[in-house]
Amino acid sequence: MPWNKGKLTGHKPPLKPREIWVIRTRLQMSSNIRELAMFNLAIDSKLRACDLTRLLVQDVCQGSHGGSRAMVMQQKTQRPVQFEITEQARLILEAWIKARRLKSADYLFPSRMHASPHISTRQYARMVHRWISSIGLDDTAFGTHTMHRTKTSLICRRTKNLRAVQLLLGHTRLESTVRYLGIEVDDALEMAEQTEV
């Protein structure tokens, strides 16, 4: 039996601003600090699941305060990527770190299982599916890559600057960014011409 029989494959769509707001509000109302911190950081960082789950406290904090920027080495590409952490995300991260009494060298999202020091990408994927289904969307159409694509898609839509998105994603080739965002070639050429003018 093929692994993808009956499953939706291909690019996972990014979240829309209203969907982000609804998920964030639901997590705040349920007082789920860990998942709210993870959701906010996933949106801000644009990191793949494998990089997000392995973040250390020291990656996002200087001392006891959350940093406004962070830089991590991507596991897949072995290239550094920098990202901004919004104030909203910083505040909840600080609350999470304080609530768990995490130290600088600790994993930011430790596993509750003794076999693993940090949550697995599978655990993270289950959280993402829960967040998506909690707002009435079909969770099979979304995944962890949704979180990875959301902010860059919003930035691209707002600024039409493919070069900026390419830098944010750490892509070496603009073609990779175009393919990643699911933009038609004609639209990409038009965007590129607008930013060069």
N, C-alpha and C positions, 0 to 999 in steps of 0.2 A: 504494500500500500504506500503510495507516494506521501512524503511528509506534508506536502502542501495541498492534498486533496480536500476540497471544500473550504479552503482558507483563502482570504484575500491576500495577494502578494503584491509586491511593488512598493512605490513610494507611499509613505504614510503622510496624510495631510497635516499641516500645522494647525495649532489652535487659533481661533479668532479671538480678538480682544475681549469680547463679551464672555466667551467660554472660559478664558483665563480668570476673569473677574468672578464668575460664578463658582468655579472650583476653589479659588482662593477664599471666597466668603464662606463656603461650606466647611473648609478645613479650619478656618478661624472660629466658626460657630461650634465646631466639635472639639475645640481646644486641643487639636492634634498637632503639637508643636513640631515633632519630628517630621511628619509628612508635609506640613506647611513649609518648614525650612528646606526640605528636599525639593518641593515643588517650585518655590521661589528661586532657589539656586539653580535648578535644572533649566528654568526659563532664562535666567540671567547669564549663566555660564555657556550655554549652547554646547555643553560637553556630551560626548557619547556616554552611554550607560556604564561602560567599563571604566571610564575615567571619573565619572561622577561618584560612583560607589567607592572608589579608592581614595577619595580626597582625604587629606589629613587636616586637622584643626589648623595647623600652622600654614596651610596653603591659603586659607581665607581670613586668618586673624593675625594681627600684630599685638602680641601680649594678650590682654583680655578683651580687646576691642576688634570688631570686624573691620577688615580693610575695605577700601572702596574699589580696589583693583586686585586681581590675582593673576598669576601666570602658572600654568602647569604644562608638563610634558605629555603630549598625547601618546597613548599606548600604541595606537594603530600606525601613526605616521612617524613617531619619534621626533616630532617637531613641537616647539613650544607654542602655546596659544594663550593670549591674554584676554581677560574679560573684565567688565565692570560689574560691581555688585551694588545694586540699588540700595537706598537707605532702608526701604521696607524689608528687603531680604537680610540686610545686616542686622537689623533689630531682632528679627526672629531667630537668626543664627546665634546671636549672642545669648538670647533666652534659652535656646536649645543646649548650647554648650554649658551654660551655667546650671541648667536643670539636671543634666547628665554628669556634671562635674568632670568634663573632659579636659585632658591636658593637651599641651601643644603637639606632642608626638602621637596622640591618639587618632584613630580614624574618626572622621566627622560623623559618619553614620555606622556605628558599630553594630555587628550582628547580635541578635538575641540567642543565636545558636553558638555553642562553644567550639564547634568545628571550624568556624570561619571568623576572622577578626573584623570583617566589615560585611555589610549586607551584600548579597549576591545580585548580579544583574537580573536574575530570575525573580528575586523578591521585589526588586525595583519595578520590573515589568508588571508584576501583579498589582502594585500600587497604582501605576499609571492606568491600567485597565479599570481599577476601582474608581479612580478620579473621573475617568471618561464616562463610565456607566452611571455614576452618581448624578450627572447632569442630563441624563436621558439620551446620550449619544450611543451609537453602536460601537462598542469597544473593540470589535474585531477589525474595524477600519483604521484604528489608531494603535500606536505602540510607543516604545521608548524613543524611537526616531522622531516621533511627533514633537517631543520635548526638545530634541536636538535642533529641529528645523524651525520652531516657532518664532523665536526672536529675530533670526536672520530673515525670515520671510516677511515679518512686519517691517523691518528696516528697509528691505529691498522695495517693498510696496510703497513705503513712505518717501524714500529718498531717490529711488530708481538708480542707485549707485552700485553697480555690480562689483566694481573694484574694492569698495569698502567691505562689502559682504565677503568677497574672496579673502581679504585680509583677516576678517573676523573668524572665518572658518578655518584659516590656515591652509587653504588650497594653494598649490603651486601653479595650477593652470586655470584660467578663466573658464575653459570649457567644462571643467569639473564642477565649478560653481553653478554654471547654467544648467547642467544635467541634474545636479543635486537639488536645485530649486524647482525643477520641473518647468522651466520657462522655455517657450518656443524659441527657436534660433532667430526668427525675424524680430521678435520682441526684444531679445537680448541685444541684437545689433542696434535697434532703435535706442535702447537704454544706454548703450555704450557711446553712441553718437551724442546723446543729450549731455552726458557727463564730460565729454571732450570739448563741447562748445563753450 
